[in-house]
Amino acid sequence: RVFLQEFNEVRRLRELSAAPYPNFTPGLPQEIEKNPDLFSTVRDSPSRIGFIAFGLQPRHLDSEHLQKTIDHIVQFRSFLHYHIKCSKSHMHTRMRKRVENL
């Protein structure tokens, strides 16, 4: 959850202001709550920790940037899983070093 909340913090960086901004919410986004067809497809699951929605601007959807925007959004899940695994690995390495130093 903390890892996903960092996406909300990163969008404040000036260098990334042109990128589509991700928004992490622990509950259902309004778009899903207000649409009965979408709401009926969402099941409660104890493993679900939230949703990430992307805010797209018109510049992301023009003919020059559209394909790149689509590619990044489609690859986001793999990107997220990779970085979560790397973070876990880093934490385990640090914990092992602490145990060895005891």
Phi and psi restraints in degrees (range 20) as a CNS / XPLOR table:
assign (resid 1 and name C) (resid 2 and name N)
       (resid 2 and name CA) (resid 2 and name C) 1.0 -62.3 20.0 2
assign (resid 2 and name N) (resid 2 and name CA)
       (resid 2 and name C) (resid 3 and name N) 1.0 -39.9 20.0 2
assign (resid 2 and name C) (resid 3 and name N)
       (resid 3 and name CA) (resid 3 and name C) 1.0 -59.3 20.0 2
assign (resid 3 and name N) (resid 3 and name CA)
       (resid 3 and name C) (resid 4 and name N) 1.0 -43.4 20.0 2
assign (resid 3 and name C) (resid 4 and name N)
       (resid 4 and name CA) (resid 4 and name C) 1.0 -71.1 20.0 2
assign (resid 4 and name N) (resid 4 and name CA)
       (resid 4 and name C) (resid 5 and name N) 1.0 -31.9 20.0 2
assign (resid 4 and name C) (resid 5 and name N)
       (resid 5 and name CA) (resid 5 and name C) 1.0 -67.1 20.0 2
assign (resid 5 and name N) (resid 5 and name CA)
       (resid 5 and name C) (resid 6 and name N) 1.0 -22.4 20.0 2
assign (resid 5 and name C) (resid 6 and name N)
       (resid 6 and name CA) (resid 6 and name C) 1.0 -62.6 20.0 2
assign (resid 6 and name N) (resid 6 and name CA)
       (resid 6 and name C) (resid 7 and name N) 1.0 -26.5 20.0 2
assign (resid 6 and name C) (resid 7 and name N)
       (resid 7 and name CA) (resid 7 and name C) 1.0 -62.0 20.0 2
assign (resid 7 and name N) (resid 7 and name CA)
       (resid 7 and name C) (resid 8 and name N) 1.0 -35.7 20.0 2
assign (resid 7 and name C) (resid 8 and name N)
       (resid 8 and name CA) (resid 8 and name C) 1.0 -65.9 20.0 2
assign (resid 8 and name N) (resid 8 and name CA)
       (resid 8 and name C) (resid 9 and name N) 1.0 -34.2 20.0 2
assign (resid 8 and name C) (resid 9 and name N)
       (resid 9 and name CA) (resid 9 and name C) 1.0 -75.5 20.0 2
assign (resid 9 and name N) (resid 9 and name CA)
       (resid 9 and name C) (resid 10 and name N) 1.0 -38.0 20.0 2
assign (resid 9 and name C) (resid 10 and name N)
       (resid 10 and name CA) (resid 10 and name C) 1.0 -65.5 20.0 2
assign (resid 10 and name N) (resid 10 and name CA)
       (resid 10 and name C) (resid 11 and name N) 1.0 -32.3 20.0 2
assign (resid 10 and name C) (resid 11 and name N)
       (resid 11 and name CA) (resid 11 and name C) 1.0 -65.6 20.0 2
assign (resid 11 and name N) (resid 11 and name CA)
       (resid 11 and name C) (resid 12 and name N) 1.0 -11.3 20.0 2
assign (resid 11 and name C) (resid 12 and name N)
       (resid 12 and name CA) (resid 12 and name C) 1.0 -79.4 20.0 2
assign (resid 12 and name N) (resid 12 and name CA)
       (resid 12 and name C) (resid 13 and name N) 1.0 -13.8 20.0 2
assign (resid 12 and name C) (resid 13 and name N)
       (resid 13 and name CA) (resid 13 and name C) 1.0 -69.0 20.0 2
assign (resid 13 and name N) (resid 13 and name CA)
       (resid 13 and name C) (resid 14 and name N) 1.0 135.1 20.0 2
assign (resid 13 and name C) (resid 14 and name N)
       (resid 14 and name CA) (resid 14 and name C) 1.0 -63.0 20.0 2
assign (resid 14 and name N) (resid 14 and name CA)
       (resid 14 and name C) (resid 15 and name N) 1.0 -38.4 20.0 2
assign (resid 14 and name C) (resid 15 and name N)
       (resid 15 and name CA) (resid 15 and name C) 1.0 -62.3 20.0 2
assign (resid 15 and name N) (resid 15 and name CA)
       (resid 15 and name C) (resid 16 and name N) 1.0 -26.8 20.0 2
assign (resid 15 and name C) (resid 16 and name N)
       (resid 16 and name CA) (resid 16 and name C) 1.0 -103.9 20.0 2
assign (resid 16 and name N) (resid 16 and name CA)
       (resid 16 and name C) (resid 17 and name N) 1.0 14.7 20.0 2
assign (resid 16 and name C) (resid 17 and name N)
       (resid 17 and name CA) (resid 17 and name C) 1.0 -68.2 20.0 2
assign (resid 17 and name N) (resid 17 and name CA)
       (resid 17 and name C) (resid 18 and name N) 1.0 -21.8 20.0 2
assign (resid 17 and name C) (resid 18 and name N)
       (resid 18 and name CA) (resid 18 and name C) 1.0 -87.0 20.0 2
assign (resid 18 and name N) (resid 18 and name CA)
       (resid 18 and name C) (resid 19 and name N) 1.0 -11.8 20.0 2
assign (resid 18 and name C) (resid 19 and name N)
       (resid 19 and name CA) (resid 19 and name C) 1.0 -79.5 20.0 2
assign (resid 19 and name N) (resid 19 and name CA)
       (resid 19 and name C) (resid 20 and name N) 1.0 153.2 20.0 2
assign (resid 19 and name C) (resid 20 and name N)
       (resid 20 and name CA) (resid 20 and name C) 1.0 -60.9 20.0 2
assign (resid 20 and name N) (resid 20 and name CA)
       (resid 20 and name C) (resid 21 and name N) 1.0 130.1 20.0 2
assign (resid 20 and name C) (resid 21 and name N)
       (resid 21 and name CA) (resid 21 and name C) 1.0 -91.2 20.0 2
assign (resid 21 and name N) (resid 21 and name CA)
       (resid 21 and name C) (resid 22 and name N) 1.0 129.7 20.0 2
assign (resid 21 and name C) (resid 22 and name N)
       (resid 22 and name CA) (resid 22 and name C) 1.0 -83.9 20.0 2
assign (resid 22 and name N) (resid 22 and name CA)
       (resid 22 and name C) (resid 23 and name N) 1.0 146.4 20.0 2
assign (resid 22 and name C) (resid 23 and name N)
       (resid 23 and name CA) (resid 23 and name C) 1.0 -130.4 20.0 2
assign (resid 23 and name N) (resid 23 and name CA)
       (resid 23 and name C) (resid 24 and name N) 1.0 115.8 20.0 2
assign (resid 23 and name C) (resid 24 and name N)
       (resid 24 and name CA) (resid 24 and name C) 1.0 -91.7 20.0 2
assign (resid 24 and name N) (resid 24 and name CA)
       (resid 24 and name C) (resid 25 and name N) 1.0 130.1 20.0 2
assign (resid 24 and name C) (resid 25 and name N)
       (resid 25 and name CA) (resid 25 and name C) 1.0 -131.5 20.0 2
assign (resid 25 and name N) (resid 25 and name CA)
       (resid 25 and name C) (resid 26 and name N) 1.0 133.5 20.0 2
assign (resid 25 and name C) (resid 26 and name N)
       (resid 26 and name CA) (resid 26 and name C) 1.0 -70.4 20.0 2
assign (resid 26 and name N) (resid 26 and name CA)
       (resid 26 and name C) (resid 27 and name N) 1.0 -27.5 20.0 2
assign (resid 26 and name C) (resid 27 and name N)
       (resid 27 and name CA) (resid 27 and name C) 1.0 -98.7 20.0 2
assign (resid 27 and name N) (resid 27 and name CA)
       (resid 27 and name C) (resid 28 and name N) 1.0 -174.5 20.0 2
assign (resid 27 and name C) (resid 28 and name N)
       (resid 28 and name CA) (resid 28 and name C) 1.0 -68.9 20.0 2
assign (resid 28 and name N) (resid 28 and name CA)
       (resid 28 and name C) (resid 29 and name N) 1.0 137.8 20.0 2
assign (resid 28 and name C) (resid 29 and name N)
       (resid 29 and name CA) (resid 29 and name C) 1.0 -67.1 20.0 2
assign (resid 29 and name N) (resid 29 and name CA)
       (resid 29 and name C) (resid 30 and name N) 1.0 154.5 20.0 2
assign (resid 29 and name C) (resid 30 and name N)
       (resid 30 and name CA) (resid 30 and name C) 1.0 -59.8 20.0 2
assign (resid 30 and name N) (resid 30 and name CA)
       (resid 30 and name C) (resid 31 and name N) 1.0 -34.1 20.0 2
assign (resid 30 and name C) (resid 31 and name N)
       (resid 31 and name CA) (resid 31 and name C) 1.0 -60.1 20.0 2
assign (resid 31 and name N) (resid 31 and name CA)
       (resid 31 and name C) (resid 32 and name N) 1.0 -34.1 20.0 2
assign (resid 31 and name C) (resid 32 and name N)
       (resid 32 and name CA) (resid 32 and name C) 1.0 -82.5 20.0 2
assign (resid 32 and name N) (resid 32 and name CA)
       (resid 32 and name C) (resid 33 and name N) 1.0 -41.6 20.0 2
assign (resid 32 and name C) (resid 33 and name N)
       (resid 33 and name CA) (resid 33 and name C) 1.0 -61.4 20.0 2
assign (resid 33 and name N) (resid 33 and name CA)
       (resid 33 and name C) (resid 34 and name N) 1.0 -38.9 20.0 2
assign (resid 33 and name C) (resid 34 and name N)
       (resid 34 and name CA) (resid 34 and name C) 1.0 -84.7 20.0 2
assign (resid 34 and name N) (resid 34 and name CA)
       (resid 34 and name C) (resid 35 and name N) 1.0 -13.6 20.0 2
assign (resid 34 and name C) (resid 35 and name N)
       (resid 35 and name CA) (resid 35 and name C) 1.0 -104.9 20.0 2
assign (resid 35 and name N) (resid 35 and name CA)
       (resid 35 and name C) (resid 36 and name N) 1.0 109.2 20.0 2
assign (resid 35 and name C) (resid 36 and name N)
       (resid 36 and name CA) (resid 36 and name C) 1.0 -61.1 20.0 2
assign (resid 36 and name N) (resid 36 and name CA)
       (resid 36 and name C) (resid 37 and name N) 1.0 -32.4 20.0 2
assign (resid 36 and name C) (resid 37 and name N)
       (resid 37 and name CA) (resid 37 and name C) 1.0 -66.8 20.0 2
assign (resid 37 and name N) (resid 37 and name CA)
       (resid 37 and name C) (resid 38 and name N) 1.0 -42.0 20.0 2
assign (resid 37 and name C) (resid 38 and name N)
       (resid 38 and name CA) (resid 38 and name C) 1.0 -72.4 20.0 2
assign (resid 38 and name N) (resid 38 and name CA)
       (resid 38 and name C) (resid 39 and name N) 1.0 -40.7 20.0 2
assign (resid 38 and name C) (resid 39 and name N)
       (resid 39 and name CA) (resid 39 and name C) 1.0 -60.1 20.0 2
assign (resid 39 and name N) (resid 39 and name CA)
       (resid 39 and name C) (resid 40 and name N) 1.0 -35.9 20.0 2
assign (resid 39 and name C) (resid 40 and name N)
       (resid 40 and name CA) (resid 40 and name C) 1.0 -70.4 20.0 2
assign (resid 40 and name N) (resid 40 and name CA)
       (resid 40 and name C) (resid 41 and name N) 1.0 -17.9 20.0 2
assign (resid 40 and name C) (resid 41 and name N)
       (resid 41 and name CA) (resid 41 and name C) 1.0 -87.6 20.0 2
assign (resid 41 and name N) (resid 41 and name CA)
       (resid 41 and name C) (resid 42 and name N) 1.0 -13.3 20.0 2
assign (resid 41 and name C) (resid 42 and name N)
       (resid 42 and name CA) (resid 42 and name C) 1.0 -90.8 20.0 2
assign (resid 42 and name N) (resid 42 and name CA)
       (resid 42 and name C) (resid 43 and name N) 1.0 123.4 20.0 2
assign (resid 42 and name C) (resid 43 and name N)
       (resid 43 and name CA) (resid 43 and name C) 1.0 -104.5 20.0 2
assign (resid 43 and name N) (resid 43 and name CA)
       (resid 43 and name C) (resid 44 and name N) 1.0 144.7 20.0 2
assign (resid 43 and name C) (resid 44 and name N)
       (resid 44 and name CA) (resid 44 and name C) 1.0 -71.5 20.0 2
assign (resid 44 and name N) (resid 44 and name CA)
       (resid 44 and name C) (resid 45 and name N) 1.0 132.4 20.0 2
assign (resid 44 and name C) (resid 45 and name N)
       (resid 45 and name CA) (resid 45 and name C) 1.0 -140.9 20.0 2
assign (resid 45 and name N) (resid 45 and name CA)
       (resid 45 and name C) (resid 46 and name N) 1.0 134.5 20.0 2
assign (resid 45 and name C) (resid 46 and name N)
       (resid 46 and name CA) (resid 46 and name C) 1.0 -65.6 20.0 2
assign (resid 46 and name N) (resid 46 and name CA)
       (resid 46 and name C) (resid 47 and name N) 1.0 -20.3 20.0 2
assign (resid 46 and name C) (resid 47 and name N)
       (resid 47 and name CA) (resid 47 and name C) 1.0 -84.4 20.0 2
assign (resid 47 and name N) (resid 47 and name CA)
       (resid 47 and name C) (resid 48 and name N) 1.0 -13.2 20.0 2
assign (resid 47 and name C) (resid 48 and name N)
       (resid 48 and name CA) (resid 48 and name C) 1.0 -78.5 20.0 2
assign (resid 48 and name N) (resid 48 and name CA)
       (resid 48 and name C) (resid 49 and name N) 1.0 128.2 20.0 2
assign (resid 48 and name C) (resid 49 and name N)
       (resid 49 and name CA) (resid 49 and name C) 1.0 -111.6 20.0 2
assign (resid 49 and name N) (resid 49 and name CA)
       (resid 49 and name C) (resid 50 and name N) 1.0 -5.9 20.0 2
assign (resid 49 and name C) (resid 50 and name N)
       (resid 50 and name CA) (resid 50 and name C) 1.0 158.5 20.0 2
assign (resid 50 and name N) (resid 50 and name CA)
       (resid 50 and name C) (resid 51 and name N) 1.0 -169.5 20.0 2
assign (resid 50 and name C) (resid 51 and name N)
       (resid 51 and name CA) (resid 51 and name C) 1.0 -130.8 20.0 2
assign (resid 51 and name N) (resid 51 and name CA)
       (resid 51 and name C) (resid 52 and name N) 1.0 149.3 20.0 2
assign (resid 51 and name C) (resid 52 and name N)
       (resid 52 and name CA) (resid 52 and name C) 1.0 -118.1 20.0 2
assign (resid 52 and name N) (resid 52 and name CA)
       (resid 52 and name C) (resid 53 and name N) 1.0 125.0 20.0 2
assign (resid 52 and name C) (resid 53 and name N)
       (resid 53 and name CA) (resid 53 and name C) 1.0 -115.1 20.0 2
assign (resid 53 and name N) (resid 53 and name CA)
       (resid 53 and name C) (resid 54 and name N) 1.0 144.9 20.0 2
assign (resid 53 and name C) (resid 54 and name N)
       (resid 54 and name CA) (resid 54 and name C) 1.0 -107.2 20.0 2
assign (resid 54 and name N) (resid 54 and name CA)
       (resid 54 and name C) (resid 55 and name N) 1.0 130.8 20.0 2
assign (resid 54 and name C) (resid 55 and name N)
       (resid 55 and name CA) (resid 55 and name C) 1.0 -92.6 20.0 2
assign (resid 55 and name N) (resid 55 and name CA)
       (resid 55 and name C) (resid 56 and name N) 1.0 112.9 20.0 2
assign (resid 55 and name C) (resid 56 and name N)
       (resid 56 and name CA) (resid 56 and name C) 1.0 -103.7 20.0 2
assign (resid 56 and name N) (resid 56 and name CA)
       (resid 56 and name C) (resid 57 and name N) 1.0 138.3 20.0 2
assign (resid 56 and name C) (resid 57 and name N)
       (resid 57 and name CA) (resid 57 and name C) 1.0 -99.9 20.0 2
assign (resid 57 and name N) (resid 57 and name CA)
       (resid 57 and name C) (resid 58 and name N) 1.0 162.9 20.0 2
assign (resid 57 and name C) (resid 58 and name N)
       (resid 58 and name CA) (resid 58 and name C) 1.0 -55.1 20.0 2
assign (resid 58 and name N) (resid 58 and name CA)
       (resid 58 and name C) (resid 59 and name N) 1.0 -32.4 20.0 2
assign (resid 58 and name C) (resid 59 and name N)
       (resid 59 and name CA) (resid 59 and name C) 1.0 -65.9 20.0 2
assign (resid 59 and name N) (resid 59 and name CA)
       (resid 59 and name C) (resid 60 and name N) 1.0 -24.4 20.0 2
assign (resid 59 and name C) (resid 60 and name N)
       (resid 60 and name CA) (resid 60 and name C) 1.0 -76.4 20.0 2
assign (resid 60 and name N) (resid 60 and name CA)
       (resid 60 and name C) (resid 61 and name N) 1.0 -18.6 20.0 2
assign (resid 60 and name C) (resid 61 and name N)
       (resid 61 and name CA) (resid 61 and name C) 1.0 -107.1 20.0 2
assign (resid 61 and name N) (resid 61 and name CA)
       (resid 61 and name C) (resid 62 and name N) 1.0 4.0 20.0 2
assign (resid 61 and name C) (resid 62 and name N)
       (resid 62 and name CA) (resid 62 and name C) 1.0 -73.0 20.0 2
assign (resid 62 and name N) (resid 62 and name CA)
       (resid 62 and name C) (resid 63 and name N) 1.0 165.6 20.0 2
assign (resid 62 and name C) (resid 63 and name N)
       (resid 63 and name CA) (resid 63 and name C) 1.0 -61.7 20.0 2
assign (resid 63 and name N) (resid 63 and name CA)
       (resid 63 and name C) (resid 64 and name N) 1.0 -27.1 20.0 2
assign (resid 63 and name C) (resid 64 and name N)
       (resid 64 and name CA) (resid 64 and name C) 1.0 -74.2 20.0 2
assign (resid 64 and name N) (resid 64 and name CA)
       (resid 64 and name C) (resid 65 and name N) 1.0 -34.8 20.0 2
assign (resid 64 and name C) (resid 65 and name N)
       (resid 65 and name CA) (resid 65 and name C) 1.0 -109.5 20.0 2
assign (resid 65 and name N) (resid 65 and name CA)
       (resid 65 and name C) (resid 66 and name N) 1.0 -7.3 20.0 2
assign (resid 65 and name C) (resid 66 and name N)
       (resid 66 and name CA) (resid 66 and name C) 1.0 -58.7 20.0 2
assign (resid 66 and name N) (resid 66 and name CA)
       (resid 66 and name C) (resid 67 and name N) 1.0 -49.7 20.0 2
assign (resid 66 and name C) (resid 67 and name N)
       (resid 67 and name CA) (resid 67 and name C) 1.0 -63.6 20.0 2
assign (resid 67 and name N) (resid 67 and name CA)
       (resid 67 and name C) (resid 68 and name N) 1.0 -39.9 20.0 2
assign (resid 67 and name C) (resid 68 and name N)
       (resid 68 and name CA) (resid 68 and name C) 1.0 -65.8 20.0 2
assign (resid 68 and name N) (resid 68 and name CA)
       (resid 68 and name C) (resid 69 and name N) 1.0 -39.8 20.0 2
assign (resid 68 and name C) (resid 69 and name N)
       (resid 69 and name CA) (resid 69 and name C) 1.0 -62.6 20.0 2
assign (resid 69 and name N) (resid 69 and name CA)
       (resid 69 and name C) (resid 70 and name N) 1.0 -45.1 20.0 2
assign (resid 69 and name C) (resid 70 and name N)
       (resid 70 and name CA) (resid 70 and name C) 1.0 -62.0 20.0 2
assign (resid 70 and name N) (resid 70 and name CA)
       (resid 70 and name C) (resid 71 and name N) 1.0 -45.0 20.0 2
assign (resid 70 and name C) (resid 71 and name N)
       (resid 71 and name CA) (resid 71 and name C) 1.0 -59.4 20.0 2
assign (resid 71 and name N) (resid 71 and name CA)
       (resid 71 and name C) (resid 72 and name N) 1.0 -44.5 20.0 2
assign (resid 71 and name C) (resid 72 and name N)
       (resid 72 and name CA) (resid 72 and name C) 1.0 -65.8 20.0 2
assign (resid 72 and name N) (resid 72 and name CA)
       (resid 72 and name C) (resid 73 and name N) 1.0 -39.8 20.0 2
assign (resid 72 and name C) (resid 73 and name N)
       (resid 73 and name CA) (resid 73 and name C) 1.0 -68.9 20.0 2
assign (resid 73 and name N) (resid 73 and name CA)
       (resid 73 and name C) (resid 74 and name N) 1.0 -39.5 20.0 2
assign (resid 73 and name C) (resid 74 and name N)
       (resid 74 and name CA) (resid 74 and name C) 1.0 -66.1 20.0 2
assign (resid 74 and name N) (resid 74 and name CA)
       (resid 74 and name C) (resid 75 and name N) 1.0 -37.0 20.0 2
assign (resid 74 and name C) (resid 75 and name N)
       (resid 75 and name CA) (resid 75 and name C) 1.0 -84.2 20.0 2
assign (resid 75 and name N) (resid 75 and name CA)
       (resid 75 and name C) (resid 76 and name N) 1.0 -3.1 20.0 2
assign (resid 75 and name C) (resid 76 and name N)
       (resid 76 and name CA) (resid 76 and name C) 1.0 -61.0 20.0 2
assign (resid 76 and name N) (resid 76 and name CA)
       (resid 76 and name C) (resid 77 and name N) 1.0 -40.0 20.0 2
assign (resid 76 and name C) (resid 77 and name N)
       (resid 77 and name CA) (resid 77 and name C) 1.0 -61.0 20.0 2
assign (resid 77 and name N) (resid 77 and name CA)
       (resid 77 and name C) (resid 78 and name N) 1.0 -45.6 20.0 2
assign (resid 77 and name C) (resid 78 and name N)
       (resid 78 and name CA) (resid 78 and name C) 1.0 -63.6 20.0 2
assign (resid 78 and name N) (resid 78 and name CA)
       (resid 78 and name C) (resid 79 and name N) 1.0 -41.9 20.0 2
assign (resid 78 and name C) (resid 79 and name N)
       (resid 79 and name CA) (resid 79 and name C) 1.0 -58.4 20.0 2
assign (resid 79 and name N) (resid 79 and name CA)
       (resid 79 and name C) (resid 80 and name N) 1.0 -46.4 20.0 2
assign (resid 79 and name C) (resid 80 and name N)
       (resid 80 and name CA) (resid 80 and name C) 1.0 -64.1 20.0 2
assign (resid 80 and name N) (resid 80 and name CA)
       (resid 80 and name C) (resid 81 and name N) 1.0 -47.6 20.0 2
assign (resid 80 and name C) (resid 81 and name N)
       (resid 81 and name CA) (resid 81 and name C) 1.0 -61.2 20.0 2
assign (resid 81 and name N) (resid 81 and name CA)
       (resid 81 and name C) (resid 82 and name N) 1.0 -41.7 20.0 2
assign (resid 81 and name C) (resid 82 and name N)
       (resid 82 and name CA) (resid 82 and name C) 1.0 -59.7 20.0 2
assign (resid 82 and name N) (resid 82 and name CA)
       (resid 82 and name C) (resid 83 and name N) 1.0 -47.8 20.0 2
assign (resid 82 and name C) (resid 83 and name N)
       (resid 83 and name CA) (resid 83 and name C) 1.0 -71.5 20.0 2
assign (resid 83 and name N) (resid 83 and name CA)
       (resid 83 and name C) (resid 84 and name N) 1.0 -31.4 20.0 2
assign (resid 83 and name C) (resid 84 and name N)
       (resid 84 and name CA) (resid 84 and name C) 1.0 -65.8 20.0 2
assign (resid 84 and name N) (resid 84 and name CA)
       (resid 84 and name C) (resid 85 and name N) 1.0 -44.0 20.0 2
assign (resid 84 and name C) (resid 85 and name N)
       (resid 85 and name CA) (resid 85 and name C) 1.0 -63.9 20.0 2
assign (resid 85 and name N) (resid 85 and name CA)
       (resid 85 and name C) (resid 86 and name N) 1.0 -40.0 20.0 2
assign (resid 85 and name C) (resid 86 and name N)
       (resid 86 and name CA) (resid 86 and name C) 1.0 -64.2 20.0 2
assign (resid 86 and name N) (resid 86 and name CA)
       (resid 86 and name C) (resid 87 and name N) 1.0 -40.0 20.0 2
assign (resid 86 and name C) (resid 87 and name N)
       (resid 87 and name CA) (resid 87 and name C) 1.0 -64.1 20.0 2
assign (resid 87 and name N) (resid 87 and name CA)
       (resid 87 and name C) (resid 88 and name N) 1.0 -43.0 20.0 2
assign (resid 87 and name C) (resid 88 and name N)
       (resid 88 and name CA) (resid 88 and name C) 1.0 -62.3 20.0 2
assign (resid 88 and name N) (resid 88 and name CA)
       (resid 88 and name C) (resid 89 and name N) 1.0 -43.7 20.0 2
assign (resid 88 and name C) (resid 89 and name N)
       (resid 89 and name CA) (resid 89 and name C) 1.0 -62.1 20.0 2
assign (resid 89 and name N) (resid 89 and name CA)
       (resid 89 and name C) (resid 90 and name N) 1.0 -42.7 20.0 2
assign (resid 89 and name C) (resid 90 and name N)
       (resid 90 and name CA) (resid 90 and name C) 1.0 -62.5 20.0 2
assign (resid 90 and name N) (resid 90 and name CA)
       (resid 90 and name C) (resid 91 and name N) 1.0 -43.9 20.0 2
assign (resid 90 and name C) (resid 91 and name N)
       (resid 91 and name CA) (resid 91 and name C) 1.0 -64.5 20.0 2
assign (resid 91 and name N) (resid 91 and name CA)
       (resid 91 and name C) (resid 92 and name N) 1.0 -40.7 20.0 2
assign (resid 91 and name C) (resid 92 and name N)
       (resid 92 and name CA) (resid 92 and name C) 1.0 -64.9 20.0 2
assign (resid 92 and name N) (resid 92 and name CA)
       (resid 92 and name C) (resid 93 and name N) 1.0 -38.9 20.0 2
assign (resid 92 and name C) (resid 93 and name N)
       (resid 93 and name CA) (resid 93 and name C) 1.0 -62.1 20.0 2
assign (resid 93 and name N) (resid 93 and name CA)
       (resid 93 and name C) (resid 94 and name N) 1.0 -44.1 20.0 2
assign (resid 93 and name C) (resid 94 and name N)
       (resid 94 and name CA) (resid 94 and name C) 1.0 -64.0 20.0 2
assign (resid 94 and name N) (resid 94 and name CA)
       (resid 94 and name C) (resid 95 and name N) 1.0 -40.5 20.0 2
assign (resid 94 and name C) (resid 95 and name N)
       (resid 95 and name CA) (resid 95 and name C) 1.0 -65.3 20.0 2
assign (resid 95 and name N) (resid 95 and name CA)
       (resid 95 and name C) (resid 96 and name N) 1.0 -40.9 20.0 2
assign (resid 95 and name C) (resid 96 and name N)
       (resid 96 and name CA) (resid 96 and name C) 1.0 -61.6 20.0 2
assign (resid 96 and name N) (resid 96 and name CA)
       (resid 96 and name C) (resid 97 and name N) 1.0 -40.7 20.0 2
assign (resid 96 and name C) (resid 97 and name N)
       (resid 97 and name CA) (resid 97 and name C) 1.0 -63.8 20.0 2
assign (resid 97 and name N) (resid 97 and name CA)
       (resid 97 and name C) (resid 98 and name N) 1.0 -40.6 20.0 2
assign (resid 97 and name C) (resid 98 and name N)
       (resid 98 and name CA) (resid 98 and name C) 1.0 -62.9 20.0 2
assign (resid 98 and name N) (resid 98 and name CA)
       (resid 98 and name C) (resid 99 and name N) 1.0 -42.1 20.0 2
assign (resid 98 and name C) (resid 99 and name N)
       (resid 99 and name CA) (resid 99 and name C) 1.0 -64.4 20.0 2
assign (resid 99 and name N) (resid 99 and name CA)
       (resid 99 and name C) (resid 100 and name N) 1.0 -41.0 20.0 2
assign (resid 99 and name C) (resid 100 and name N)
       (resid 100 and name CA) (resid 100 and name C) 1.0 -63.9 20.0 2
assign (resid 100 and name N) (resid 100 and name CA)
       (resid 100 and name C) (resid 101 and name N) 1.0 -32.1 20.0 2
assign (resid 100 and name C) (resid 101 and name N)
       (resid 101 and name CA) (resid 101 and name C) 1.0 -80.3 20.0 2
assign (resid 101 and name N) (resid 101 and name CA)
       (resid 101 and name C) (resid 102 and name N) 1.0 -9.4 20.0 2
